């Protein structure tokens, strides 16, 4: 088949290919179907074509293969195999250009294939690949002969593999027989050992039977000795019963003597009580004489009344502006006035104060800050301070309690408000009790029991001032 676009640089290499094509194919002859290529031949044709692709001019490379021609050599044949095979089948001119390059590289083998012959020592796969590309007369026979040779080699390889596997199986069988012989020897040795152990066990059984008979004899003897000892124990028990009866008689005598002693002790106690009564009567008459001598009249007021009067006097002495401020339940000055009363008791609703003053902190930090501030107030005033928290939110890890501050948690099922009211009710009448809470219900409840309710802001301002 003549080349449609000959090039000067490839004309010398393409002349034999053109002659071969003219000899093998006629333009008027319809093309025959492509033969079925063995896989090694197909791979070799693709590899030869991929190797010469970069050497072709850009316009000589079909458009589908121009991207493949830029691949690396090891990727060109692997990734471009389908496109290369399709172009070799569909584009005779491209195949001619590839064949010219491949035959030039093949040398004498290529020339022999073009002439339609193949050296006996040549690789059949290489001959079939060159014949497919050059397509001289009889090229299909060359491909079929190559395929037969490849199949023969594959069959030989299969036969060799089968022979190798048979040899391996024979070797494994021989090894298994050797292992079986060794195992049989081990089993015979084990059988001998078991027989020997069986003899030893029989001897031990005879010894155990003899020991059993001796033990049974000793058991009969021990039974006889036990009966003897039981007789002795019965006699000893009878003697003990007699001794017990004698001890009981002595105990009765001792109890009678103890009764006489108790009567004597009662008489002695009566004498001591008479002496004590006489002493107390003497002290009482001395106290009456001392009261008469000091001329002390009965008092009309109790100490708690004096505490209330003192608080009233302080309120009267305060200026009008200050008195108005002291009446404010959130004024720290009123808290100072109440804490100045003798023996005042400050009761604080803990979370009511902390959540109002520093609610952005965690509960642990709230408790720590409040308890520390109350410790300062207790140290300054010397008053009793009790802070009450709701037990439902109690967590471990409280800070050390300052001197003079008592920290309480309500019990399960009880609120802090109820615990505060119990504390107020427990105080004696007349003692000044100051309750700090912004809860109106708490304030009303403690006021009914005589306490002084103040808002949480009064304590917060007092703590901020410290």
VEXPAZA-265354 format. One record per residue: residue in three letters; x, y, z of N, C-alpha, C in turn. Coordinates in pm, whole numbers, plus 50000, padded with zeros to 5 digits. Layout:
# residues N
ALAXYZXYZXYZ
...
//
This chain:
# residues 466
UNK500854988150000500005000050000500895012350000
UNK500785021249905501645033049898501335042550011
UNK502385049950055502225059950162501585072350105
UNK500625078050171499935090150123500735102550151
UNK501505102950258502305114750293503725110650322
UNK504525107750217505905103350241506745114750294
UNK507735111550369508705121150425510085116650386
UNK510945126350356512285123150309513095115850412
UNK512925119450542513795113550642513445099150668
UNK512275094350629511895080650657511745072550530
UNK512065077950412511805071050286512615058250272
UNK513885058750315514715046850301514245035650389
UNK513755038850507513285028450599511935023150559
UNK511125031150487509785026950456509695019250326
UNK510755019850239510695013050110510464998150123
UNK511204990850205510934976550216509554973850271
UNK509084982350363507764980150418506714981750311
UNK506874991750223505904994050117505914982550020
UNK507154977649988507234966149898506554954149956
UNK506774952050087506144940550150504634941850150
UNK504144954050176502724956050177502124953950040
UNK502884958849934502374956949799502344942249763
UNK503334934849816503344920549786502264913149861
UNK501934917549983500974910050066499574914850051
UNK499324927450014497984932850010497764940149880
UNK496654939649826496294946949704495224956949739
UNK495344969149683494354979349718492954975049682
UNK492834966649578491494962549538490954951249623
UNK491854944749702491434933449785490814938649913
UNK489634934149949489024939050075489844934250194
UNK489984942450298490804938550414490204926550486
UNK491114917750528490684906050603490554909750751
UNK489754902150825489604905250968490924903151043
UNK491074910951147492284909951228492344896351297
UNK493544890451301493674877451369493604879351520
UNK493304868251589493324868351736494754866251782
UNK495284876151851496694875951892496824869652030
UNK497844861552049498144857152186498494869252273
UNK498224868252402498444879452492499894884252494
UNK500904875052493502294880052490502584887752363
UNK502024883252248502274890252121501634904052125
UNK500394904752177499724917852184500504927552272
UNK500984922652385501744931352474503044936052407
UNK503684926952331504954930852265504704941152156
UNK503604939852078503284949651974503054963352038
UNK502284963952148502024976652216503324982552269
UNK504224973952325505484979052379506364984752268
UNK506444977952153507254983152042506694996451992
UNK505374997251977504765009751930504985020952030
UNK504795018152161505005028452263506445033252265
UNK507405024352232508805028352235509155038052123
UNK508505036952005508865045551891507975057851882
UNK506905058751967506015070451958506755083651975
UNK507645085552074508305098552089509175102051970
UNK509635092051890510495094951776509745099651654
UNK508445098451649507665103151535507445118051544
UNK507295124051425506965138351421505575140551479
UNK505335152751524504065155651588502885153351495
UNK503045156851363501935155051271501785140551227
UNK502765131751258502665117651222501965109551332
UNK501825115451449501185108551561499695111451556
UNK498825101251554497375103751554496975111851677
UNK495895119151659495435127951768495165120151896
UNK494525108251893494275101052020495535096852092
UNK496705096052017497935091252081498895102352116
UNK498565114852086499505125652114499685127652266
UNK498585125952341498715126952487499475115052544
UNK499255102952482499965090952530501445092152504
UNK501845098652391503265099952357504025107952460
UNK503315116352538503995124552640504165117152772
UNK503585105152786503725097652912505165093052931
UNK505485089653055506785083453083506835069653018
UNK508045064652988508135051852918507425040452989
UNK507535039553121506915028453192505395029653200
UNK504845041653179503405043653181502785043553042
UNK503615045852940503085047252805502435034352758
UNK503155022852772502595010252725501485005252816
UNK501565008552947500565003353042499255010953034
UNK499315024253027498085032253026497545034552885
UNK498435034852782497975037752647497745025452562
UNK497755013252620497625001052540496335000652460
UNK495155003552516493925002952434493955012552316
UNK494415025052338494445034852229495445030852123
UNK496625025752162497645021552065497115010151980
UNK496504999952043495984988651967494904993051869
UNK494045002151909492975006851821493525014251700
UNK494555022651724495135030151613495905021051517
UNK496595010851567497305001551480496324994151390
UNK495134991151442494134983851362493434993051262
UNK493125005351303492305014151221493105023151129
UNK494405025351153495195035151076496385028051014
UNK496255022950889497395015950825498595024950807
UNK498395037950777499535046950757500335048350886
UNK499635049850998500325050551128501085037551156
UNK500445026051119501125013351140502385012451055
UNK502325017750927503505017550840504645025750902
UNK504315037550955505365045951014505985039151138
UNK505115033051219505645025851336506485014051291
UNK506005006851186506744995051138508114998851087
UNK508195010151012509495014450960510475016551074
UNK510035023151181510925025451297511305012351364
UNK510295003551384510554991051455511484982051375
UNK511274981051241512164972551160513574977951156
UNK513694991151154515044996951157515764993051285
UNK515034992951397515654989051524515884974051533
UNK515044965951463515174951351472516354945951393
UNK516844953051292518024948651216517734936551129
UNK518614926051139518494914251053517204906651078
UNK516744906251206515514899151234514344905851162
UNK514344919151157513294926251088513324923450939
UNK514534923250880514644920450737514164906250706
UNK514504896650792514064882850769512544881750776
UNK511934888950871510464888450883509824894750760
UNK510384905750707509834912050588509894902450469
UNK510934894250464511044884550355510124872550376
UNK509464871850490508514860950513509124848850579
UNK510314850150630510964839050698511284843350840
UNK511534833450924511894836451063512994827051106
UNK514104832051162515174823351211514634813651317
UNK515194801751314514704791651410514984795551553
UNK516074802751576516454806451713515764819251761
UNK514994825851673514374838551711513214836051808
UNK512974846451889511864845951985510564845951906
UNK509694835851921508454835551843507564847551871
UNK507564852551994506744864352027507234876451950
UNK508574878151942509144889451869508844888251721
UNK508974876051665508694873851523507234876951494
UNK506304872451578504894874951554504574889751562
UNK505194896951659504944911351670505424918651546
UNK506664915251496507194921751375506344918251254
UNK505864905551246505034901451133503694908851133
UNK503134911051255501864918351261502024932651212
UNK503154938951249503364952751208503734953651060
UNK504674945151009505144946050870504154939850773
UNK503494929050815502484922050737503004917850598
UNK504104909950593504554904650464503654892950424
UNK504014886450310503264874650271503444863750378
UNK502314857850413502354847150514502454852250656
UNK502154865150677502294870450814501314863950910
UNK500144860050863499174853550952499714839950996
UNK500394832750898500964819850935502054821651041
UNK502854832451024503894835151125503264837651263
UNK502154845051262501504847951392500934835151451
UNK500314826651361499774814151412500874805051465
UNK502014804551388503154796451437503674801751569
UNK503744815051581504194820951708503224817551820
UNK501904818451787500934815051891501054800651933
UNK501294791551831501474777551868502694775851956
UNK503794783051919505004781952000504754787152141
UNK504024798752151503734804252285502894794652366
UNK501874788652295501034779052367501834766752409
UNK502774762652317503624751252354504464754552476
UNK505044766752478505824770852596504944771252721
UNK503694776552701502794777052817502454762952865
UNK502224753852765501934740052804503124733852874
UNK504324736852819505544731552883505664736753025
UNK505354749853039505424755553174504414749053267
UNK503194746353211502174739653293502624725753332
UNK503204718553228503684704953259504794705553362
UNK505714715353344506794716553441506254719553580
UNK505214728353585504624731653715503954719453776
UNK503264711453690502634699353742503674689653793
UNK504794688253715505864679353761506434684253893
UNK506624697753902507174703054027506224700654145
UNK504924702654118503954700254225503934685554264
UNK504034676554162504054662254194505274658854278
UNK506434664754240507644662254319507474667554461
UNK506854679654470506644685154605505724676254687
UNK504634671254620503734662254694504444649654736
UNK505304644354646506064632354684506994635354801
UNK507624647254793508524650954904507744652355035
UNK506544659055027505744660455148505264646955199
UNK504924637755104504494624455148505624617255220
UNK506834618455163507974612055229508214618055367
UNK508064631655369508234638255499507164633655598
UNK505914632555548504844628055637505094613855686
UNK505614605355598505934591555642507014591755748
UNK508014600455727509084601355829508514606255961
UNK507634616655951507014621856074506164611156140
UNK505434603156056504614592556113505454582056184
UNK506624579056123507504569356190507984574856324
UNK508324587956324508794593856451507664593856554
UNK506444597256508505314597356601505034583256653
UNK505164573156564504944559456609505954555656716
UNK507224559856695508244557156797507874563856929
UNK507404576456918507014583557040505864576457110
UNK504884571557029503754564657089504174551757156
UNK505104544557092505594532257156506294535557288
UNK507104546257288507764550457412506724554457517
UNK505694561657472504654565957565503904553957622
UNK503644543857538502974531857585503804524657690
UNK505114523957665505994517557763505964525257895
UNK505994538657882505974546758005504664544858081
UNK503534544458006502224542558071502164529058140
UNK502694518758074502704505558139503514505958267
UNK504644512658262505474513658383504724521058494
UNK504044532358457503274539658556502124531158611
UNK501504523058523500434514358569500954504558674
UNK502154499158652502734490258753502964497458884
UNK503454509758875503684517458997502354520159069
UNK501304523458991500004526159052499444513659121
UNK499654502059060499194489859124499914487559256
UNK501224490259257501994488659381501494498559486
UNK501224511059443500714520959537499344516959589
UNK498514511059502497204506359547497334495659654
UNK498264486459633498484476159737498914482559868
UNK499834492459859500284499059981499134506560049
UNK498294513059967497144520260024496164510760091
UNK495954499060032495064489360095495624484860230
UNK496934482760233497544478760360497424489960462
UNK497644502460417497504513760509496084515060558
UNK495104512660469493694513360509493374503260618
UNK493864491260601493594481160705494194485460837
UNK495414490860835496034495460960495234506861020
UNK494754515960933493974527360984492674522661047
UNK492014512860986490774507661044491024501161180
UNK492164494461193492504488461322492694499361427
UNK493424510061387493624520961482492294527761516
UNK491374528461417490074534661444489294526561546
UNK489324513061534488624504761634489214506861772
UNK490524507661778491164509861907490764523561963
UNK490714533961874490334547361921488894547461969
UNK488014539661904486614539061947486514533262088
UNK487304522962113487294517162247487784527162351
UNK488854534562312489394544662406488374555862426
UNK487614559462321486604569862335485514565762432
UNK485104552962426484084548262520484594549162663
UNK485864545762682486444546762816486444561162864
UNK486874570362773486924584462812485534590062839
UNK484544585262765483184589862792482724585962931
UNK483094573862976482764569763113483424578863215
UNK484704581963188485394590963280484734604663280
UNK484334609663159483714622763152482384622963226
UNK481614611863219480334611263292480574612363442
UNK481594605063490481894605963634482334620163671
UNK483144626663579483604640263608482424649963608
UNK481434647763518480264656463515479444655163643
UNK479324642763694478594640763821479284648063934
UNK480624646963936481374654164041481164669264026
UNK481154674363897480964688763876479584693263922
UNK478544684963898477204688563944477154689764095
UNK477824680664161477844681364308478544694064354
UNK479664697164286480394709464323479544721764295
UNK478744721464185477884732864151476814734864259
UNK476254723864308475244725164414475864731364538
UNK477084727364570477744733264687478004748164663
UNK478394751764536478664765964506477394774264516
UNK476274768664471475014775864481474634778264627
UNK474904768564712474594770464855475444781764912
UNK476734781964870477604792764919477124806264863
UNK476644806364737476144818864677474934823964754
UNK474044814864795472874819164872473304825565003
UNK474294819665065474784825565190475374839365163
UNK476114840765048476724853765018475664864264988
UNK474574860364920473504869864891472834874465020
UNK472664865265113472074869465242472974879465311
UNK474264876865307475204886365370475154899665298
UNK475024899465161474964911965085473714919965121
UNK472574912865147471354919965187471564927365317
UNK472224920665411472504927365538473384939465515
UNK474374938065419475274949265393474514960865328
UNK473534957865235472764968665172471954976265276
UNK471384968965375470624975865480471534985265558
UNK472744980565585473684989165658474065001165574
UNK474264998965440474635010165352473505020265343
UNK472235015665342471105024865334471035033565459
UNK471305027365571471305035265695472415045565690
UNK473605041465637474705051065630474365062365534
UNK473665059365419473285069765323472295079465385
UNK471385074265467470435083065535471165093065622
UNK472195088365689472985097365773473645108065687
UNK474215103865569474895113665481473895123765425
UNK472665119165391471665128565339471255138565445
UNK471175133865566470825143065675471905153665691
UNK473165149465684474265159165694474205169165579
UNK473955163965451473915172965335472765182865347
UNK471585177965396470445187165411470775198065510
UNK471415194165620471785204065720472735214365663
UNK473695209865574474655219165514473945228765419
UNK473035223465332472325232165237471425242065311
UNK470795237265420469945246165497470775257465557
UNK471955254265602472845264465658473215274665552
UNK473555269665426473925278865317472745287565279
UNK471515281665273470335289665238470065300665339
UNK470165297165470469945307465571471005318165564
UNK472255314165525473315324165511473025333265393
UNK472485327865281472155336165165471025345865197
UNK470025341265275468935350265314469475361465401
UNK470345358065491470925368465576471745378265495
UNK472475373565392473285382465308472375391665226
UNK471245386365169470335394865093469725405565184
UNK469385401365310468815411165404469845421665438
UNK471115417565452472165427065490472455436665376
UNK472425432065248472695440865134471475448865092
UNK470305445465145469055452865117468745452864969
UNK468825441264897468525440064754467035438264735
UNK466405447564658464965446464629464745437864505
UNK463565432264486463255424564363463325433564240
UNK463885428664129464035436464005462795434763920
UNK462515445163838461365444763750461745441363606
UNK463025442363570463475439863433464505428563431
UNK464435420963324465405410263302466555415363214
UNK467685408163201468805412863117468415415062972
UNK467495407262920467095409262779466375422462761
UNK465635426862866464945439662857465945451062852
UNK467025449662925468065459862920468685460562781
UNK468865448962716469415448762580468495456262486
UNK467165453862499466215460862413466225475962441
UNK466315479962572466345494162606467585500762551
UNK468715493562558469965499262506469865501462356
UNK469235492362285469065493862139468145505762109
UNK467095507362195466185518662176466905531862202
UNK467775532262307468525544362337469435547962223
UNK470105538062162470995540862050470225546361933
UNK469025541261910468205546261800467785560661826
UNK467465563961953467035577461985468185587261971
UNK469415582562002470575591561996471055593861855
UNK470585586561758471045587861620470365599861557
UNK471035607561476470395618961409469275614261319
UNK468445624061278467255620561201467625614061069
UNK468605619761001469005613960872469545599960889
UNK470395598160992470955584861016469885575161058
UNK468885579661139467815570661180467015566061060
UNK466795575260969466055571260849466845560960771
UNK468175563260767468995553760695469035540460766
UNK469065540260899469115527760975467855519660958
UNK466715526460932465495518760912465485511360779
UNK466435514760687466515507960559467125494060582
UNK466405483660543466875470060569468105466460488
UNK468455474560388469655471860308470795481160344
UNK470695488660454471725498160493472755491160581
UNK474035491260545475045484760631475185491460767
UNK474805504460780474895510960911473945504461009
UNK472745500560961471815493761051472375480261094
UNK473045473460999473665460761036474745462861142
UNK475525473661129476555476461230475915479261365
UNK474785486761366474115489661493473635476861561
UNK473065467861482472565455461542473695446561590
UNK474785445961513475915437561555476635443361677
UNK476415456361705477035462361824476305458661951
UNK475095452661941474355448662061475095437162130
UNK474965436462263475685425662336475185411862295
UNK476115402762274475805388662246474905386962124
UNK475105395262022474275394261901474635381561825
UNK473645376161756473825364061676473425367361531
UNK474405366461437474165369561295473915356361220
UNK472705355261161472325343461082472185347960937
UNK472905341260843472975345560703472375334560615
UNK471435338360527470905329360423471935328860310
UNK472785318260308474005318060227473785320560080
UNK473065311760012472935312959867472085325059829
UNK471185329659916470415341659887471335353759875
UNK472395354059956473345365159953474335363559837
UNK474905351359821475955349659720475425350959579
UNK474235345659551473695346559415473275360759382
UNK473015368759485472665382759460473925391259444
UNK474975387859517476185396059515477215391959411
UNK477475378859397478485374159301478025360959240
UNK476865361659174476275349859112477035344858991
UNK477965353158934478705348558817479765338158853
UNK480075336558982481065326659025480425312959039
UNK481265302759050480765289459079480295288859224
UNK479475278759258478965277559394480095276259495
UNK481135268859460482265267159552482945280559579
UNK483155288659474483775301759492482855311159570
UNK481525310259546480595318559621480695315559771
UNK480645302559804480725298859946482035303560009
UNK483135301759935484445305359989484525320360016
UNK484015328359922484095342959939483225347560055
UNK481995341960065481105346260173481645342160309
UNK482115329860323482615325060452483835333160495
UNK484715336360400485895344460434485475358260483
UNK484495364660415484045377860460483385377360597
UNK482585367060623481955365860754482985363360864
UNK484105356460827485155354760926485725368160972
UNK485845377760877486325391160915485345398161007
UNK484035396960979483035403361066483065397161205
UNK483185383861214483235377361345484465381861423
UNK485585383461353486805387661422486675402261471
UNK485985410861394485855424961433484855426861546
UNK483735419861541482665422261638482685412761756
UNK483255400761739483215390661843481865384061856
UNK480935386661762479595380861768479605366661712
UNK478545359361744478335346061689477755347461549
UNK478365340361452477935341261311477615327261261
UNK476415325761201475995312961143475555315361000
UNK476115307860906475715308960765475075295560726
UNK473915296360659473115284560627473055283060475
UNK473385270960426473285268060283472265256860261
UNK471705256860144470765246260105471545233460084
UNK471205223060159471965210660151471865203460019
UNK470815206259939470625199259811471755202159716
UNK472445213659728473515217259637474885215759701
UNK474935208659812476205207459883477195199259804
UNK478415203959797479515196459735480655196359833
UNK481525186159820482635184559913483745194659880
UNK484595196759974485735205559950485495219560001
UNK484875221260123484645234460178485975240460226
UNK486105253760219487335259960271487355259060423
UNK488505260760487488565260460634487645271260692
UNK486885267460794485935276760855486685286260949
UNK486525299560933487215308961023486675307761165
UNK487445312861260487035312661400485805321461419
UNK484805316461491483595323861518482505322361414
UNK482755314661306481765312861200481325298361200
UNK480005296161201479425282761195478765280961058
UNK479095270160989478545267160856477605255260869
UNK476325257060830475315246460840474705243860702
UNK474315231360679473595227360558472265221060599
UNK471225224460530469925218660561469925203760531
UNK469145196460613469065182060593468205178760472
UNK468235166060434467445161460320465955163360351
UNK465225169460259463815172260281463545185260353
UNK464595192960387464445205460459465135216360381
UNK464565228160373465175239460303465985247760401
UNK466815256460344467615265460427466725275160503
UNK465585279160443464665288360512464125281960639
UNK463745269260634463235262560751464305261260859
UNK465535258460817466625257460915466875270860982
UNK466775281960907466965295260966465885297961071
UNK464625294461037463555296661136463765288161261
UNK464275275961244464555267661362465645273861448
UNK466655279661385467725286161461467175297961541
UNK466305305761478465755317461548464885312961666
UNK464055302661643463185298061753463995292261869
UNK465185287061841465985281061947466635291362039
UNK466725304161995467385314362075466465318762190
UNK467025322162306466195326862418465615340662389
UNK464475343162448463825356262428464715367262484
UNK464865378162409465675389362453467045389662390
UNK467545378662332468855379062269468715385162128
UNK469535394562090469425400561956469905390661849
UNK468975387061759469285377961649469045385561518
UNK470075386661434470005393961307470015383661194
UNK468975383861109468845374460997469005382260868
UNK469995378560784470255385360657469705376560546
UNK468635381360479468035374360366467095383860294
UNK467135383360159466225391560080464925384360051
UNK464755372460106463525364960088462475370460186
UNK461385376260134460385382560219459735372460312
UNK459535360160266458915349960351459795346860471
UNK461125346160448462045343860559462015355560656
UNK462035367860601462035379760687460785380360774
UNK459615377660714458385378060793458375367060899
UNK458885355360866458875344360961459755347061082
UNK460985352261059461885354561173461455366761252
UNK460785376461187460325388261261459275384261364
UNK458425374461330457415369861426458045363661550
UNK459255358661538459935352361652460935361861719
UNK460835374961689461655384761760462995387561698
UNK463305382661580464605385161517464535398061435
UNK465725403161395465835415261314466185411161171
UNK465235411961076465555408260938466205419860863
UNK467245416960786467905426760700468055420860560
UNK468095429760458468265425260321469705420860293
UNK469865413160184471195408160150472145419360112
UNK471605430660058472495441660014473215447960133
UNK472585447960252473255453860367474545446360400
UNK474485433060396475695425160424476705426460310
UNK476215426760184477145428060071477895441360077
UNK477165452160111477855465160126478835464960242
UNK478445458160350479345457260467480605449660429
UNK480445438760352481625431060309482485438960211
UNK481845446760122482605454660027483395465560097
UNK482875470560210483535481160283484735476060363
UNK484705462960394485785457560479487075456460400
//
